[in-house]
Amino acid sequence: MEISGIISAVVIGIIIGVLGRLVVPGRQRIGILWTIVVGIVAALIGSAIAAGFGIGDTKGVDWGEWLIQIVLAALGVAGLDRIKGRR
């Protein structure tokens, strides 16, 4: 993976993490760094899932891929918030 691919993955991960956090209702007890990490992981896994379904590379905006990534980020943020809340 080239440096431009890594940088774009981080930027997309930040966007996905923030969008996923906005989808989850209420206040989350996780920091921005955890949000970014969750977003990056959700973006990578979501891209793989979208590619598996054949919707990963379409002409124009990949709305299906974005939706999968945001849902995964929301689940990740909510799950991490629950784990942090128990401590």
C-alpha positions in Angstrom: 0.0 0.0 0.0 1.4 3.4 -1.0 1.5 6.4 1.3 -1.4 8.1 -0.5 -3.5 5.0 0.1 -2.7 5.1 3.8 -3.4 8.8 4.0 -6.7 8.4 2.2 -7.7 5.5 4.5 -7.0 7.7 7.6 -9.1 10.6 6.2 -12.0 8.3 5.1 -11.7 6.6 8.5 -12.0 10.0 10.3 -15.1 10.9 8.3 -16.7 7.4 8.8 -15.9 7.5 12.5 -17.5 10.9 13.0 -20.6 9.9 10.9 -20.9 6.7 12.9 -20.7 8.6 16.1 -23.4 11.0 14.9 -25.7 8.1 14.2 -25.5 6.7 17.7 -28.0 8.6 20.0 -26.9 10.1 23.3 -23.5 11.0 24.6 -20.6 8.6 24.0 -17.9 8.2 26.6 -15.1 7.6 24.1 -12.5 10.0 22.9 -11.8 11.3 19.4 -8.9 9.0 18.9 -11.0 5.9 19.6 -13.6 7.3 17.2 -10.9 7.6 14.5 -9.7 4.1 15.1 -13.2 2.7 15.0 -13.8 4.7 11.7 -10.6 3.4 10.1 -11.4 -0.2 11.0 -15.0 0.2 9.9 -13.9 1.7 6.6 -11.5 -1.2 5.9 -14.0 -3.9 6.9 -16.8 -2.1 5.1 -14.8 -1.9 1.9 -14.1 -5.6 2.0 -17.8 -6.4 2.6 -18.9 -4.1 -0.2 -16.3 -5.7 -2.5 -17.7 -9.1 -1.6 -21.1 -8.1 -2.6 -19.9 -6.5 -5.8 -20.8 -3.0 -4.8 -17.3 -1.8 -3.8 -16.4 -0.1 -7.1 -19.2 1.5 -9.0 -19.3 4.5 -11.3 -20.0 7.6 -9.2 -20.4 7.7 -5.5 -20.4 4.3 -3.7 -23.4 4.9 -1.6 -23.8 1.2 -0.6 -20.2 1.0 0.5 -20.6 4.2 2.6 -23.7 2.9 4.2 -22.0 -0.3 5.2 -19.1 1.6 6.6 -21.2 4.0 8.6 -23.3 1.2 10.0 -20.2 -0.7 11.1 -18.7 2.5 12.6 -22.0 3.2 14.5 -21.9 -0.4 15.9 -18.3 0.0 16.8 -18.8 3.3 18.6 -21.8 2.0 20.5 -20.0 -1.2 21.4 -16.9 0.6 22.6 -19.1 3.0 24.6 -20.8 0.2 26.4 -17.4 -1.4 27.2 -16.1 1.9 28.5 -19.3 2.6 30.4 -19.0 -0.6 32.5 -15.6 0.3 33.9 
